[in-house]
Structure formats: C-alpha cells, structure tokens
Amino acid sequence: MRRRLLPILCCPTCKGDLELQVVEETGEEILEGTLRCNGCRVDYPIHEGIPDLLPRGTGPE
C-alpha cells in the first residue's frame, strides 16, 4: 500500500479516519502493518502491501 493513499482511505464500517501502524515498509510502500479505526476500534491488516478493508463479520460462516 502506498503511504500517499492514507488521506483518502476511511473505515468501511463507520467512515472514520484510519491510523497507520507500520511493521515493515520499503520507501513509500507499506508491506506489513495495520490500519486502525479510532471511531469503532477495528483493525484492518495490511499484508504483502495489500490492505484488507472488508468490514469485519461479513465473511463466510
């Protein structure tokens, strides 16, 4: 995920701002980390440069 995308991303659940927590990055590319919504306190993982912004609890049961 590119760091410059952060200002246009929002929480898919409450539309709140997301806070970036980086675990691994190279240059402008965030490879591993978390996007945290401070509004509803949900964490969205970033794995291999891809943020998983699917709302929680909507997966197959």
Backbone as ProteinMPNN parsed JSONL, in Angstrom:
{"seq_chain_A": "MRRRLLPILCCPTCKGDLELQVVEETGEEILEGTLRCNGCRVDYPIHEGIPDLLPRGTGPE", "coords_chain_A": {"N_chain_A": [[0.846, -1.169, 0.0], [0.565, 2.179, -0.777], [1.847, 4.94, 0.965], [0.827, 7.462, 0.433], [-1.848, 7.045, -0.067], [-3.258, 7.014, 2.293], [-4.662, 9.442, 3.212], [-7.045, 9.337, 1.704], [-8.379, 7.067, 2.411], [-10.888, 5.447, 4.405], [-12.668, 4.151, 7.27], [-14.54, 1.292, 6.518], [-16.791, 0.66, 7.932], [-17.677, 2.716, 9.807], [-16.931, 5.018, 8.556], [-14.899, 6.527, 9.614], [-11.682, 8.122, 10.303], [-8.55, 6.53, 9.528], [-5.793, 5.167, 11.274], [-2.417, 4.67, 10.689], [-0.302, 1.945, 11.355], [2.824, 0.862, 11.078], [4.613, -2.067, 10.286], [6.447, -3.172, 8.51], [8.177, -1.658, 5.852], [9.158, -0.394, 2.612], [10.651, 2.266, 1.27], [8.146, 4.195, -0.107], [6.244, 2.245, 0.052], [4.087, 0.391, 2.025], [4.458, -2.628, 3.45], [3.731, -4.475, 5.474], [1.462, -4.182, 8.156], [-0.996, -2.268, 9.998], [-4.199, -0.801, 9.684], [-5.953, 1.242, 11.726], [-9.117, 1.969, 12.997], [-10.09, 4.601, 14.886], [-12.588, 5.353, 15.632], [-14.53, 3.148, 15.671], [-12.873, 1.278, 16.687], [-11.654, -0.85, 15.228], [-9.363, -3.033, 13.658], [-7.644, -3.166, 10.584], [-5.861, -5.283, 8.624], [-2.685, -4.972, 6.878], [-1.187, -6.761, 4.461], [1.489, -8.062, 2.717], [1.582, -5.697, 1.244], [-1.061, -5.169, 0.644], [-4.014, -3.734, 1.695], [-6.577, -4.975, 3.784], [-9.646, -4.116, 3.709], [-12.173, -5.052, 4.185], [-15.322, -5.035, 5.768], [-15.523, -6.171, 9.125], [-16.786, -9.35, 10.211], [-18.277, -10.082, 8.005], [-17.611, -12.253, 6.566], [-17.586, -15.63, 5.104], [-19.687, -18.026, 6.694]], "CA_chain_A": [[0.0, 0.0, 0.0], [1.311, 3.433, -0.832], [1.585, 5.84, 2.084], [0.053, 8.62, -0.039], [-3.265, 6.694, -0.125], [-3.865, 7.116, 3.618], [-5.665, 10.504, 3.368], [-8.315, 9.074, 1.019], [-8.992, 5.855, 2.959], [-11.686, 5.594, 5.617], [-13.207, 2.904, 7.798], [-15.726, 0.879, 5.754], [-17.926, 0.488, 8.833], [-18.207, 3.978, 10.354], [-16.387, 6.096, 7.719], [-13.942, 7.299, 10.397], [-10.291, 8.165, 9.852], [-7.73, 5.371, 9.857], [-4.436, 5.437, 11.75], [-1.478, 3.688, 10.148], [0.73, 1.37, 12.213], [3.699, 0.168, 10.132], [5.506, -3.118, 10.771], [7.518, -3.286, 7.513], [7.985, -0.827, 4.666], [10.302, -0.084, 1.768], [10.347, 3.53, 0.597], [6.754, 4.628, 0.066], [5.373, 1.065, 0.078], [3.85, -0.272, 3.307], [4.317, -4.049, 3.158], [3.012, -5.119, 6.579], [1.034, -3.235, 9.175], [-2.404, -2.237, 10.378], [-4.967, 0.435, 9.643], [-6.843, 1.175, 12.885], [-10.165, 2.973, 13.096], [-10.247, 5.053, 16.265], [-14.018, 5.517, 15.889], [-15.163, 1.892, 16.09], [-11.791, 0.46, 17.256], [-11.446, -2.046, 14.419], [-8.08, -3.082, 12.963], [-7.645, -3.723, 9.238], [-4.456, -5.641, 8.365], [-2.008, -4.781, 5.595], [-0.339, -7.943, 4.289], [2.153, -8.068, 1.409], [1.272, -4.454, 0.559], [-2.485, -5.078, 0.312], [-4.867, -3.523, 2.861], [-7.836, -5.729, 3.819], [-10.626, -3.184, 4.245], [-13.511, -5.628, 4.247], [-15.914, -4.891, 7.113], [-15.409, -7.375, 9.956], [-18.02, -10.081, 10.456], [-19.046, -10.302, 6.781], [-17.029, -13.381, 5.833], [-18.421, -16.837, 5.049], [-19.911, -18.662, 8.006]], "C_chain_A": [[0.892, 1.234, 0.0], [0.882, 4.353, 0.312], [0.694, 7.013, 1.66], [-1.453, 8.327, -0.14], [-3.993, 6.927, 1.203], [-4.909, 8.24, 3.737], [-7.012, 10.232, 2.689], [-9.019, 7.815, 1.523], [-9.813, 6.196, 4.202], [-12.199, 4.223, 6.041], [-14.466, 2.521, 7.009], [-16.974, 0.739, 6.626], [-18.526, 1.818, 9.268], [-17.752, 5.207, 9.577], [-15.422, 7.003, 8.467], [-12.546, 7.264, 9.788], [-9.542, 6.931, 10.319], [-6.33, 5.814, 10.257], [-3.53, 4.306, 11.293], [-0.466, 3.263, 11.203], [1.574, 0.465, 11.316], [4.556, -0.865, 10.855], [6.701, -3.24, 9.83], [7.183, -2.41, 6.313], [9.289, -0.691, 3.897], [9.944, 1.171, 0.99], [8.944, 3.981, 0.922], [5.782, 3.464, 0.218], [5.299, 0.459, 1.478], [3.584, -1.74, 2.991], [3.493, -4.78, 4.217], [2.64, -4.056, 7.602], [-0.448, -3.338, 9.437], [-2.968, -0.846, 10.148], [-5.997, 0.32, 10.753], [-7.844, 2.318, 12.835], [-10.318, 3.343, 14.569], [-11.716, 5.237, 16.639], [-14.664, 4.244, 16.412], [-14.152, 0.872, 16.606], [-11.622, -0.889, 16.547], [-10.098, -1.929, 13.722], [-8.25, -3.762, 11.615], [-6.193, -4.024, 8.869], [-3.979, -5.221, 6.973], [-1.031, -5.94, 5.492], [0.177, -7.971, 2.861], [1.744, -6.853, 0.571], [-0.197, -4.236, 0.234], [-3.301, -4.872, 1.584], [-6.166, -4.315, 2.725], [-8.871, -4.847, 4.508], [-12.053, -3.729, 4.209], [-14.056, -5.446, 5.65], [-15.847, -6.214, 7.861], [-16.776, -8.015, 10.171], [-18.845, -10.339, 9.212], [-18.515, -11.471, 5.966], [-17.972, -14.572, 5.806], [-18.534, -17.48, 6.425], [-19.966, -20.153, 7.889]], "O_chain_A": [[1.881, 1.286, 0.731], [-0.308, 4.513, 0.581], [-0.108, 7.499, 2.458], [-2.251, 9.254, -0.283], [-5.22, 7.024, 1.224], [-5.967, 8.005, 4.321], [-8.019, 10.836, 3.061], [-10.141, 7.527, 1.105], [-9.477, 7.113, 4.952], [-12.168, 3.265, 5.269], [-15.365, 3.347, 6.851], [-18.09, 0.703, 6.109], [-19.729, 2.038, 9.125], [-18.147, 6.325, 9.906], [-15.148, 8.118, 8.023], [-12.266, 6.481, 8.881], [-9.851, 6.357, 11.363], [-5.756, 6.721, 9.655], [-3.84, 3.13, 11.486], [0.15, 4.1, 11.862], [1.101, -0.571, 10.849], [5.149, -0.582, 11.896], [7.836, -3.392, 10.282], [6.056, -2.416, 5.819], [10.377, -0.851, 4.45], [9.044, 1.152, 0.15], [8.587, 4.133, 2.09], [4.601, 3.685, 0.487], [6.316, 0.064, 2.047], [2.594, -2.063, 2.335], [2.65, -5.613, 3.883], [3.417, -3.141, 7.874], [-1.081, -4.352, 9.142], [-2.298, 0.159, 10.387], [-6.828, -0.589, 10.738], [-7.476, 3.479, 12.657], [-10.639, 2.491, 15.399], [-12.056, 5.274, 17.821], [-15.279, 4.253, 17.479], [-14.514, -0.26, 16.926], [-11.467, -1.928, 17.189], [-9.73, -0.853, 13.25], [-8.91, -4.796, 11.506], [-5.375, -3.106, 8.807], [-4.763, -5.13, 6.028], [-0.148, -6.089, 6.336], [-0.601, -7.912, 1.909], [1.579, -6.952, -0.645], [-0.55, -3.232, -0.384], [-3.293, -5.732, 2.464], [-6.782, -4.32, 1.66], [-8.965, -4.828, 5.736], [-13.019, -2.966, 4.203], [-13.34, -5.674, 6.626], [-16.093, -7.268, 7.275], [-17.789, -7.326, 10.297], [-19.994, -10.769, 9.319], [-18.912, -11.666, 4.818], [-19.04, -14.532, 6.416], [-17.587, -17.473, 7.211], [-20.146, -20.845, 8.891]]}, "name": "protein", "num_of_chains": 1, "seq": "MRRRLLPILCCPTCKGDLELQVVEETGEEILEGTLRCNGCRVDYPIHEGIPDLLPRGTGPE"}
